[in-house]
Amino acid sequence: VSIGMHTQGMTLEQSEKMFRDHAFSDPGNARQQAARGAYDPAYLNYTLGKLMIRKLRADWVAKQPGAARMSDPRKYWQAFHDKFLSYGGPPIPLVRKAMLGDGGSLL
C-alpha cells in the first residue's frame, strides 16, 4: 500500500479497499492501516520484511528433498513457518543464515 500510494498514485480510499479485500480487515482497521501507510515513514519496513521472508521461504523450499518434483511448493510452507518462528524475533538475515547455512541473497 505504501509503495502504491507514494509511487503509483493509489488513493487512501483504494488503499482502504485493498486492506478490506485482501487482508480481510474490518473498515476501521483498514482505514487506520491505509493512513499509516500514507504517513508513517517506517511503514516500508513491513514490506521489506515481507519480501525478505518470501525470498527465504522460496530458497528454503527449493532446498527440500523432492521439492523440484512437486507441483505445489505450498505443501512445505507449514514446515517453513514452524521453523522460521522457532527462532523467535532476530533480524531476518540471521534467521536466513541459521536456516540455510549462509547469508545468501536477501531479496
C-alpha positions as semicolon CSV with decimal commas, in nm:
position;residue;x (nm);y (nm);z (nm)
1;V;0,000;0,000;0,000
2;S;0,271;0,246;0,096
3;I;0,456;0,192;-0,231
4;G;0,134;0,217;-0,431
5;M;0,037;0,540;-0,259
6;H;0,376;0,704;-0,290
7;T;0,482;0,588;-0,636
8;Q;0,175;0,476;-0,829
9;G;-0,094;0,727;-0,733
10;M;-0,301;0,490;-0,518
11;T;-0,556;0,687;-0,318
12;L;-0,632;0,646;0,051
13;E;-0,973;0,502;-0,044
14;Q;-0,811;0,246;-0,278
15;S;-0,569;0,153;-0,001
16;E;-0,856;0,101;0,244
17;K;-1,032;-0,120;-0,010
18;M;-0,715;-0,323;-0,059
19;F;-0,690;-0,388;0,316
20;R;-1,058;-0,489;0,329
21;D;-1,045;-0,713;0,021
22;H;-0,702;-0,874;0,055
23;A;-0,625;-0,863;0,426
24;F;-0,990;-0,908;0,531
25;S;-0,963;-0,610;0,765
26;D;-1,274;-0,454;0,911
27;P;-1,345;-0,100;0,780
28;G;-1,198;0,077;1,085
29;N;-0,876;-0,122;1,080
30;A;-0,849;-0,085;0,701
31;R;-0,880;0,293;0,732
32;Q;-0,618;0,301;1,010
33;Q;-0,371;0,084;0,816
34;A;-0,418;0,286;0,497
35;A;-0,350;0,608;0,687
36;R;-0,045;0,452;0,847
37;G;0,087;0,359;0,503
38;A;0,044;0,718;0,393
39;Y;0,203;0,891;0,690
40;D;0,441;0,654;0,870
41;P;0,787;0,666;0,708
42;A;0,883;0,336;0,873
43;Y;0,589;0,150;0,714
44;L;0,812;0,042;0,427
45;N;0,996;-0,184;0,672
46;Y;0,693;-0,415;0,680
47;T;0,708;-0,455;0,303
48;L;1,083;-0,510;0,309
49;G;1,047;-0,774;0,579
50;K;0,770;-0,947;0,386
51;L;0,984;-0,959;0,072
52;M;1,282;-1,096;0,265
53;I;1,069;-1,367;0,427
54;R;0,915;-1,467;0,093
55;K;1,262;-1,496;-0,062
56;L;1,385;-1,701;0,233
57;R;1,080;-1,925;0,205
58;A;1,135;-1,982;-0,168
59;D;1,504;-2,060;-0,115
60;W;1,432;-2,290;0,180
61;V;1,160;-2,479;-0,008
62;A;1,391;-2,521;-0,309
63;K;1,645;-2,697;-0,085
64;Q;1,396;-2,952;0,047
65;P;1,427;-3,308;-0,086
66;G;1,179;-3,366;-0,366
67;A;1,076;-3,001;-0,391
68;A;1,179;-2,977;-0,756
69;R;0,934;-3,255;-0,845
70;M;0,641;-3,106;-0,655
71;S;0,384;-2,908;-0,847
72;D;0,277;-2,709;-0,540
73;P;0,555;-2,576;-0,314
74;R;0,293;-2,460;-0,061
75;K;0,300;-2,812;0,082
76;Y;0,626;-2,710;0,250
77;W;0,502;-2,378;0,386
78;Q;0,379;-2,508;0,724
79;A;0,718;-2,666;0,797
80;F;0,892;-2,347;0,683
81;H;0,683;-2,122;0,906
82;D;0,719;-2,353;1,206
83;K;1,096;-2,348;1,166
84;F;1,109;-1,973;1,093
85;L;0,902;-1,887;1,402
86;S;1,107;-2,121;1,621
87;Y;1,393;-1,870;1,609
88;G;1,190;-1,601;1,784
89;G;1,241;-1,247;1,657
90;P;1,601;-1,192;1,545
91;P;1,676;-0,999;1,226
92;I;1,574;-1,189;0,915
93;P;1,933;-1,213;0,780
94;L;2,031;-1,406;1,096
95;V;1,735;-1,643;1,060
96;R;1,827;-1,689;0,693
97;K;2,182;-1,786;0,789
98;A;2,054;-2,031;1,052
99;M;1,801;-2,192;0,815
100;L;2,014;-2,207;0,501
101;G;2,368;-2,208;0,634
102;D;2,462;-1,888;0,452
103;G;2,354;-1,526;0,424
104;G;2,264;-1,558;0,056
105;S;2,066;-1,300;-0,133
106;L;1,813;-1,127;0,090
107;L;1,584;-1,014;-0,194
